[in-house]
């Protein structure tokens, strides 16, 4: 849906326009000066003529204004129906199809749904090519690729593809990129037994399915779809990266078999609890930003975690990080945390994002004194920023690895 650029005029503006239009049809004063020069009979005839003339003009003007007024009223009724709420933040209002035709998303031009697909037969393919890049070509159907006997990477980003099909003979394929198309179902991938990277981000998927035979898969990107559950990934035991940001997930589940998983991205969903990480002992990066968390918990088994991103939630207390002693990056920005506490044991911490919280006491900063490698601390937009000494106090002495100016 494209938002309207129409800006309704206010009442005073419309009223002034209407008054100005009416004024254009008022008799000019110069006509009255001619009256003494006319005979009574001529004067009467002239008066009658003027009455009919101006009456005609006024009626015509009223009709014109009515038409104009009607158009304004119709336009006034045009409202932007794109309303974001907690329930619909990741629904259709977030879909890539909301981007206007010819617009951009992340620096990439976006195709409109109304564009006519291009016939793949008009594209010449090199049978010996290992890397095939056919981005943004309005391709509407996957076909004609059986000539690619050596292909390893097939990139079909930003096209108009609606169905995954006709890939059975591409047995040498290791990477398939179908980012930003119109695909509604994951299917017809069973023969791609060497596939290691699959990107189906920015499509119209509702379920994770059709991946059972892709056991070598190492990276799976499903960003910005309509997926409601983590499911059907049991066979993906070699998975190293799973990205499910901007979907409709509410529960972290069914990841028991992903023991080798290293990076898990779940930002911009509707998750309310950190849980079911018991088998993910090799996880090094976890992102659960922009969800509905209120507590840091369930991370005890993530002993190799290096980066933890929990910004834009409803967390109130820094806690639950006792076993995560390898953390180098901790992002808890934009929460409701009042104190910096329970992180003195994170001696390897290098980046600490704490902006947009409720911290008031400078003494809390001493909690970071044990982090000898600390390089960055963000405290902007906390109550302590109102302190007159805020600028000198936030200075970090990197050489001595301690906070200065206290």
Beta strands, then each sheet from edge to edge (+ up, - down):
strand 1: 104-105
strand 2: 108-109
strand 3: 131-133
strand 4: 153-155
strand 5: 175-177
strand 6: 197-199
strand 7: 219-221
strand 8: 241-243
strand 9: 263-265
strand 10: 285-287
strand 11: 307-309
strand 12: 329-331
strand 13: 351-353
strand 14: 376-378
strand 15: 396-397
strand 16: 402-403
sheet 1: 1+ 2-
sheet 2: 3+ 4+ 5+ 6+ 7+ 8+ 9+ 10+ 11+ 12+ 13+ 14+
sheet 3: 15+ 16-
end
